[in-house]
Amino acid sequence: MSTQAQDLTVRKSVVVACAPEHAFETFTARIYDWWPFASHSLSRQPESATFEPRVGGRVYEVGPDGKEHEWATVLAWEPPTRFVVDWHVSEGQPSTELEVRFLPEGDGTRVELEHRGWERYGDEAAEARAGYESGWDVVLAPFVNATD
Amino acid sequence: MDALGDPTRRAIFEQLRSGSRSVGEIAADLPVSRPAVSQHLRVLKEAGLVTERRNGTRRLYRLDPNGLGELRRYVEEYWTQALAAFKEEAERERRAS
């Protein structure tokens, strides 16, 4: 990975008061129970969201109309330690890579999230700017899908 | 157009991470001509990655803080919200089902 790609990588971490196994299962198998769909999904009120627990598995939501929207495909699956997915929630946009690690810390778990590959968006921003003069907003609209 | 897909443009982008530079300063560290550097800078500017300003008679180039930085800010906020929701659920006492 080149240095500037490293620089654009988004890193987040949070400590949760439970074992790695529980944190991993919550994040993946029980994603429907906590994911903030209202602001972070394509259909806003999906009927279901599924995280298929294997390499090659798909992460997808099913909208109220029964339509599937794929978010990601699993590249690495190592419960309860880490997973990596190819993240392509925004149709027609470059895909990025999301890695989440679950590390024991005291009685809890440090969840480290790394979202990388954003340099691929440079070109999209250029096109969006040329067309609409509003740059990232246009590129990100389908990805962020912020609440009104 | 592939703004950061070109090795010379990546090298220029890399140089500008450490601060503002003129075309001449950028070209001095690269095996390409000044006109070529100017051409690459134009592409980076159009992609919203680099901006320029005048300093006396010199034009200085620097990374555009509103370019990929803006994207990064969105993504950071996206995950901050998602992880807060995740933490709440992961720590919720498991109820008898």
Interface residues (C-beta under 8 A of the other chain):
Chain A: S2 T3 Q4 D7 L8 V10 K12 V14 V16 A17 C18 H22 A23 T26 F27 R30 D33 W34 W35 P36 S39 H40 V111 L113 H115 W118 E119 Y121 G122 D123 A125 A126 E127 R129 A130 G135 W136 V139 L140 F143 V144
Chain B: M1 D2 A3 L4 G5 R10 F13 E14 R17 E46 A47 G48 L49 N66 G67 L68 E70 L71 R72 Y74 V75 E76 Y78 W79 T80 Q81 A82 L83 A84 A85 F86 K87 E88 E89 A90 E91
